[in-house]
């Protein structure tokens, strides 16, 4: 399981980029490692850390750490400390585009060997917005550069890469680059950011280790915000299909680009959301603060910095009752998840609804659990033919012929 942080936000940097002061270096994330362990996380997914103009995704160079986050030595210290806690560090690789201040664009060599696409007048081609430019993904020089960058940081001990906007880059680029990196780092993990619903073909075309499954996030949020139970059944059937690929998808409830989970899902149903995330097959991730019911004042079209607030470990000592109770539930589910690694590649079956509630079964490696989630304001009774199934997590009253799940409750039974 991954704990996903946006370092420029978490560490209090000016995300606009005008103020280059380092208010907190990457080294300070070491203080969060006990919290990550308490969640059951074995991976730390970092948002952009390389030198950039403003928000981190407008990269200037991938060779140095953004001065607002410290220096290379600070990342080295974090990687070493995380490893001692059983946590691997995954970096965010922004290779689909670059800032107009990207170092190569000031290099005379670019004039004779273009790494970036040009229009018919020789001008740089923008990538969605004018401040970003589009690389030439067929350029052998750019492919070599990306492979060398990934390899160099893997040499320093990072565990893998999130490949930002991987959906916008041809699969041939990824096959060539990842093959080169795997020559020296065969076990490195590569997570592609894609928006496809049908993930197995993407994995096969690109050779990535895993891909993002946005459909699951949207389905969970919509169902727990009042959509019909059939919406969740459709979502889980798609998830079942996506789990049949050669790799498990990356699952999550939120990230740095979307409204906070607690802004969209009622507080009473946040534990149910994490029950779904942490009992379904896949490689789950938690966006920092979601496990604490963190809310925001962000609105569509507003500044994204509101989704990426500063926090310190001391904030964990000042939680209100809602946040404290949610954190306890997430820690319980996370500990179960980390102790049951078979869930990553498990099989999802028996997806049904009953009186507005949901049940499904997850099996693998001679293990089997049945999960029930009731988002309604009434107690829901699930008939069962089993003899006193063993309740392991959550809230349930178990009888010989039925299982009762309280309003807005959830439970995990061993079968």
NORRA-V753664 format. One record per run of one state. SS is the DSSP state (helix for helix, strand for strand, loop for the rest). FROM is the first residue (numbers start at 0). TO is the last residue. If there is no record, write none. Layout:
ss->(SS & SS)
from->(FROM & FROM)
to->(TO & TO)
//
This chain:
ss->(loop & strand & loop & helix & loop & helix & loop & strand & loop & strand & loop & strand & loop & strand & loop & strand & loop & helix & loop & helix & loop & strand & loop & strand & loop & helix & loop & helix & loop & strand & loop & strand & loop & strand & loop & strand & loop & strand & loop & strand & loop & helix & loop & strand & loop & helix & loop & helix & loop & strand & loop & helix & loop & strand & loop & helix & loop & helix & loop & strand & loop & helix & loop & helix & loop & strand & loop & helix & loop & helix & loop & helix & loop & helix & loop & helix & loop & strand & loop & strand & loop & strand & loop & strand & loop & strand & loop & strand & loop & strand & loop & strand & loop)
from->(0 & 1 & 5 & 6 & 10 & 25 & 39 & 42 & 46 & 49 & 50 & 51 & 52 & 58 & 59 & 64 & 65 & 66 & 69 & 71 & 84 & 87 & 93 & 97 & 99 & 102 & 106 & 108 & 112 & 115 & 116 & 117 & 118 & 123 & 124 & 125 & 126 & 131 & 133 & 134 & 135 & 139 & 155 & 159 & 163 & 165 & 168 & 170 & 182 & 188 & 192 & 199 & 206 & 209 & 212 & 213 & 224 & 228 & 242 & 249 & 252 & 260 & 264 & 266 & 279 & 282 & 287 & 289 & 292 & 303 & 307 & 312 & 318 & 320 & 339 & 340 & 345 & 346 & 354 & 356 & 364 & 366 & 374 & 379 & 383 & 389 & 394 & 396 & 398 & 401 & 405 & 408 & 414)
to->(0 & 4 & 5 & 9 & 24 & 38 & 41 & 45 & 48 & 49 & 50 & 51 & 57 & 58 & 63 & 64 & 65 & 68 & 70 & 83 & 86 & 92 & 96 & 98 & 101 & 105 & 107 & 111 & 114 & 115 & 116 & 117 & 122 & 123 & 124 & 125 & 130 & 132 & 133 & 134 & 138 & 154 & 158 & 162 & 164 & 167 & 169 & 181 & 187 & 191 & 198 & 205 & 208 & 211 & 212 & 223 & 227 & 241 & 248 & 251 & 259 & 263 & 265 & 278 & 281 & 286 & 288 & 291 & 302 & 306 & 311 & 317 & 319 & 338 & 339 & 344 & 345 & 353 & 355 & 363 & 365 & 373 & 378 & 382 & 388 & 393 & 395 & 397 & 400 & 404 & 407 & 413 & 414)
//
